[in-house]
Amino acid sequence: MTSSVKRIVAFHIARLQDKNRDVRLKAITELSLLPDVEALDALRHIVEHDADMEVRQAAQEAGRSIFIQLKKEQNVSAG
């Protein structure tokens, strides 16, 4: 992944700590569009610790989506 994409991913990971739930939800949506292994730990932390159920569910779905996308990329490059 390019360094500019890595910076974008880091920006959205930082937004996961925002007090505003809508900002956190938007960050989760953006992370799911940029499948990067770096996001998985941050999303897992949200699933385990965020006070808002909708945010936790969105993080869980995004983490699952990223994991699946990364696995597909591995299979394509291996085969």
C-alpha positions as CSV (number, residue, x, y, z in Angstrom):
1,M,0.0,0.0,0.0
2,T,1.3,3.5,-0.8
3,S,2.4,5.8,1.9
4,S,-0.4,8.2,1.1
5,V,-3.0,5.5,1.7
6,K,-1.2,4.6,4.9
7,R,-1.5,8.2,6.1
8,I,-5.3,8.2,5.2
9,V,-5.7,4.9,7.2
10,A,-3.8,6.4,10.1
11,F,-6.0,9.6,10.0
12,H,-9.2,7.5,10.2
13,I,-7.8,5.3,12.9
14,A,-7.2,8.5,14.9
15,R,-10.8,9.6,14.3
16,L,-12.0,6.4,16.0
17,Q,-11.2,8.2,19.3
18,D,-13.4,11.2,18.6
19,K,-16.2,11.9,21.1
20,N,-18.8,12.3,18.4
21,R,-20.2,8.9,17.4
22,D,-21.0,10.1,13.9
23,V,-17.3,10.9,13.3
24,R,-16.4,7.4,14.6
25,L,-19.0,5.8,12.3
26,K,-17.7,7.8,9.3
27,A,-14.1,6.7,10.1
28,I,-15.2,3.1,10.3
29,T,-16.9,3.4,6.9
30,E,-13.8,4.9,5.4
31,L,-11.6,2.2,6.9
32,S,-13.7,-0.5,5.4
33,L,-13.1,1.0,2.0
34,L,-9.4,1.0,2.5
35,P,-8.6,-2.6,3.6
36,D,-5.4,-2.4,5.6
37,V,-4.2,-4.7,8.3
38,E,-3.4,-1.7,10.5
39,A,-7.1,-1.0,11.0
40,L,-7.9,-4.4,12.4
41,D,-6.5,-3.8,15.9
42,A,-8.1,-0.4,16.1
43,L,-11.5,-1.8,15.1
44,R,-11.2,-4.6,17.5
45,H,-10.5,-2.1,20.3
46,I,-13.7,-0.3,19.3
47,V,-15.7,-3.5,19.3
48,E,-14.5,-4.3,22.8
49,H,-14.6,-0.8,24.4
50,D,-16.9,1.7,22.6
51,A,-20.0,2.7,24.6
52,D,-22.2,3.0,21.6
53,M,-23.7,-0.3,20.3
54,E,-24.1,0.9,16.7
55,V,-20.5,2.0,16.6
56,R,-19.4,-1.4,18.0
57,Q,-21.5,-3.2,15.4
58,A,-20.2,-1.1,12.6
59,A,-16.6,-1.7,13.7
60,Q,-17.3,-5.5,13.9
61,E,-18.7,-5.5,10.4
62,A,-15.9,-3.4,9.0
63,G,-13.3,-5.6,10.6
64,R,-14.9,-8.7,9.1
65,S,-15.0,-7.1,5.7
66,I,-11.4,-6.0,5.8
67,F,-10.3,-9.4,7.0
68,I,-12.1,-11.1,4.1
69,Q,-10.7,-8.6,1.6
70,L,-7.2,-9.1,2.8
71,K,-7.6,-12.9,2.7
72,K,-8.8,-12.7,-0.9
73,E,-5.8,-10.5,-1.8
74,Q,-3.5,-13.1,-0.3
75,N,-5.1,-15.9,-2.2
76,V,-4.9,-14.1,-5.5
77,S,-1.2,-13.3,-5.0
78,A,-0.4,-16.8,-3.8
79,G,-2.2,-18.5,-6.7
